[in-house]
Amino acid sequence: MGAQPGAGREDRGEKEKIMGHLMLTISFHEMWEKRVGGDVTPPEVEQIIAESVPVQHSRVIRQRDGAYFTLFGIYYHKKRGLIIKIDEKLGRVVAVVA
């Protein structure tokens, strides 16, 4: 099977939407320091995300009982061995796994 025409355009568009207004949560800073080391700034995280592969985009899910919950966007950066979770609706970077 070949790639569909225009494949990946949606991913780039989603990435561009979250760029430029990311807020790093306190828990993200704590995880980064513990798991990666040092400190990181929003522009550095934006660069990492720009170089990453989107695994899953954020979405709001409604359960059968009517309750809602949010699945975070997940981005994988192969060279750094990082997985970053983002609440794309609110523009918050919430977790890093190294």
Backbone bond lengths (Angstrom), bond angles and torsions (degrees), N, CA, C in turn:
res aa  C-N    CA-C-N  psi(-1)  N-CA   C-N-CA  omega(-1)  CA-C   N-CA-C  phi
1 M - - - 1.452 - - 1.521 110.43 -
2 G 1.277 117.00 131.82 1.456 121.76 178.14 1.510 111.61 -89.98
3 A 1.310 115.26 168.22 1.468 120.28 178.69 1.524 109.74 -70.26
4 Q 1.281 116.36 143.89 1.457 121.95 177.48 1.527 109.31 -72.27
5 P 1.334 117.89 144.99 1.465 119.62 175.88 1.523 110.35 -59.14
6 G 1.304 115.69 131.40 1.457 120.16 179.26 1.512 113.67 81.94
7 A 1.346 117.38 3.93 1.459 120.09 -179.15 1.523 109.97 -60.16
8 G 1.295 116.45 137.19 1.458 121.48 179.20 1.510 113.63 94.51
9 R 1.310 117.82 -17.25 1.469 120.33 -179.48 1.517 110.90 -63.00
10 E 1.334 116.17 -39.48 1.457 119.63 179.61 1.524 110.08 -62.51
11 D 1.343 116.74 -41.61 1.453 120.57 179.84 1.522 111.02 -61.91
12 R 1.329 117.07 -44.84 1.466 119.70 178.85 1.515 109.88 -62.17
13 G 1.308 116.75 -41.54 1.458 120.63 179.64 1.517 111.52 -62.41
14 E 1.320 117.01 -42.78 1.466 120.51 178.32 1.524 110.26 -63.93
15 K 1.334 117.24 -41.66 1.459 120.65 179.05 1.515 110.45 -61.25
16 E 1.332 116.18 -44.11 1.464 120.22 -178.66 1.519 111.22 -64.32
17 K 1.325 117.76 -33.81 1.458 120.82 179.69 1.519 112.10 -63.56
18 I 1.339 117.33 -35.93 1.461 118.80 -176.63 1.524 112.71 -88.02
19 M 1.322 117.41 -11.01 1.459 120.14 179.92 1.530 110.98 -74.91
20 G 1.329 114.99 150.24 1.449 119.94 172.54 1.512 114.94 88.48
21 H 1.309 117.95 -9.06 1.456 118.96 179.41 1.522 112.36 -143.34
22 L 1.322 116.75 28.94 1.451 119.67 179.97 1.515 111.68 -76.79
23 M 1.309 115.09 140.02 1.455 121.42 174.37 1.525 106.81 -116.89
24 L 1.319 116.55 130.54 1.454 120.97 179.00 1.526 108.61 -91.70
25 T 1.323 117.11 122.56 1.460 120.47 -179.36 1.529 110.30 -73.36
26 I 1.316 115.23 160.97 1.470 120.31 177.89 1.521 109.67 -60.65
27 S 1.334 117.07 -42.13 1.467 119.54 -179.91 1.535 110.98 -63.84
28 F 1.344 117.52 -34.20 1.458 120.20 176.52 1.527 110.26 -63.79
29 H 1.346 116.81 -46.05 1.474 120.10 178.21 1.526 110.77 -57.97
30 E 1.329 116.52 -43.39 1.465 120.50 -179.95 1.523 111.34 -63.87
31 M 1.346 116.88 -43.10 1.468 120.77 178.02 1.521 111.15 -64.18
32 W 1.350 116.46 -42.59 1.464 120.67 -179.25 1.529 109.71 -60.24
33 E 1.325 116.44 -48.25 1.465 120.27 -178.56 1.525 110.99 -61.25
34 K 1.320 116.82 -42.17 1.466 121.49 -178.06 1.526 112.18 -72.79
35 R 1.316 118.16 -42.77 1.463 122.09 -171.26 1.522 114.53 -94.41
36 V 1.346 116.68 -30.23 1.464 120.36 -176.79 1.525 110.38 -110.94
37 G 1.329 116.09 -40.59 1.455 121.65 -179.30 1.508 111.90 101.91
38 G 1.325 116.06 142.62 1.461 120.94 179.36 1.509 112.13 77.69
39 D 1.323 114.86 -164.92 1.454 121.77 -179.91 1.523 108.32 -117.35
40 V 1.326 116.20 163.12 1.455 121.15 -178.90 1.532 108.40 -141.58
41 T 1.319 115.49 148.47 1.467 120.72 -179.44 1.534 109.47 -107.78
42 P 1.347 117.52 160.89 1.467 119.47 176.67 1.536 113.93 -54.68
43 P 1.347 119.58 -42.80 1.477 117.70 177.90 1.534 112.83 -61.59
44 E 1.332 117.44 -35.84 1.466 119.76 177.94 1.528 110.72 -65.86
45 V 1.332 116.61 -41.50 1.463 120.42 178.62 1.529 110.11 -66.50
46 E 1.316 117.38 -40.00 1.462 120.90 177.44 1.530 110.89 -60.33
47 Q 1.334 116.99 -39.49 1.466 121.21 177.88 1.522 110.54 -65.37
48 I 1.331 116.53 -42.85 1.468 120.84 178.62 1.527 109.85 -61.37
49 I 1.329 116.97 -43.81 1.466 121.03 179.95 1.530 110.45 -65.12
50 A 1.325 116.98 -39.70 1.467 120.79 178.98 1.528 111.34 -61.32
51 E 1.330 116.63 -29.94 1.464 121.76 179.97 1.528 112.28 -91.37
52 S 1.322 117.58 -1.25 1.465 122.41 -173.34 1.524 112.31 -95.14
53 V 1.309 113.86 164.55 1.454 122.19 175.56 1.529 107.93 -97.27
54 P 1.337 117.97 125.36 1.462 118.81 176.22 1.528 109.75 -72.95
55 V 1.320 115.36 126.40 1.459 121.20 179.46 1.523 109.73 -96.97
56 Q 1.331 115.36 -39.33 1.462 121.38 -178.89 1.517 108.92 -154.10
57 H 1.315 117.14 137.59 1.460 120.90 175.58 1.524 109.16 -95.27
58 S 1.325 115.97 154.96 1.458 120.86 178.79 1.517 110.17 -60.38
59 R 1.304 114.71 145.48 1.462 119.99 171.32 1.515 109.39 -156.48
60 V 1.296 114.22 152.41 1.458 120.96 177.21 1.524 106.96 -97.28
61 I 1.319 115.55 129.50 1.459 121.82 -177.45 1.527 108.80 -113.13
62 R 1.308 115.61 136.50 1.471 120.27 175.07 1.523 108.03 -106.17
63 Q 1.314 114.93 125.06 1.458 120.28 178.85 1.517 110.49 -81.89
64 R 1.310 116.64 168.07 1.466 121.12 -179.44 1.518 112.53 -61.04
65 D 1.341 116.05 -30.60 1.474 119.00 179.77 1.529 112.40 -80.50
66 G 1.339 117.20 1.89 1.458 121.96 177.43 1.514 114.37 93.36
67 A 1.329 117.84 -8.95 1.470 121.35 178.87 1.532 109.47 -73.29
68 Y 1.327 115.72 146.73 1.458 122.29 178.63 1.522 110.11 -109.96
69 F 1.323 116.33 148.09 1.454 121.24 169.57 1.517 108.96 -147.32
70 T 1.338 115.92 159.62 1.456 121.75 -176.63 1.520 110.71 -107.25
71 L 1.327 116.01 130.18 1.461 121.10 168.74 1.522 106.61 -89.96
72 F 1.322 116.99 129.94 1.454 120.78 -179.81 1.517 111.31 -77.64
73 G 1.340 115.91 152.83 1.453 121.21 171.64 1.514 108.32 -71.23
74 I 1.316 116.75 141.43 1.462 121.61 -178.35 1.517 108.48 -124.09
75 Y 1.331 115.90 129.86 1.466 122.61 179.43 1.522 108.88 -125.57
76 Y 1.336 116.15 138.01 1.457 122.46 -178.19 1.522 110.18 -116.52
77 H 1.346 115.61 124.92 1.466 121.82 176.68 1.527 107.38 -109.45
78 K 1.338 115.84 104.78 1.459 121.35 -172.73 1.526 113.16 -63.73
79 K 1.334 118.17 -47.86 1.469 120.89 -176.05 1.525 112.09 -60.81
80 R 1.328 117.01 -38.70 1.465 120.85 -179.88 1.526 112.69 -89.32
81 G 1.325 116.36 -11.75 1.458 120.25 -178.60 1.521 112.30 65.64
82 L 1.342 116.49 40.26 1.464 121.46 -176.35 1.521 111.42 -115.91
83 I 1.314 114.87 145.27 1.458 122.44 167.74 1.516 105.75 -119.40
84 I 1.332 116.44 126.40 1.465 121.58 -179.02 1.518 108.30 -118.37
85 K 1.335 115.10 132.14 1.464 120.94 178.28 1.518 109.11 -107.03
86 I 1.334 114.75 135.24 1.465 120.98 -174.52 1.526 109.72 -132.81
87 D 1.319 115.35 136.89 1.461 120.62 167.42 1.521 104.56 -87.60
88 E 1.322 116.59 94.40 1.458 121.72 -173.00 1.527 112.10 -68.11
89 K 1.299 117.64 -28.55 1.479 120.49 179.13 1.513 110.83 -66.05
90 L 1.342 117.37 -40.18 1.463 121.33 -178.16 1.523 112.60 -97.76
91 G 1.352 117.32 -8.34 1.462 120.40 179.64 1.518 112.79 71.33
92 R 1.339 116.45 34.21 1.475 121.07 -178.72 1.516 110.44 -114.13
93 V 1.326 115.54 130.36 1.455 121.00 173.58 1.524 105.93 -87.70
94 V 1.320 116.55 119.94 1.463 119.56 -169.31 1.516 115.24 -109.92
95 A 1.341 119.13 -22.25 1.466 119.23 -176.42 1.520 111.28 -156.48
96 V 1.340 114.17 153.94 1.459 121.75 173.30 1.515 107.81 -137.70
97 V 1.339 114.98 137.42 1.448 121.60 175.65 1.521 106.12 -122.86
98 A 1.327 115.88 128.11 1.465 120.31 -179.52 1.509 109.73 -117.63
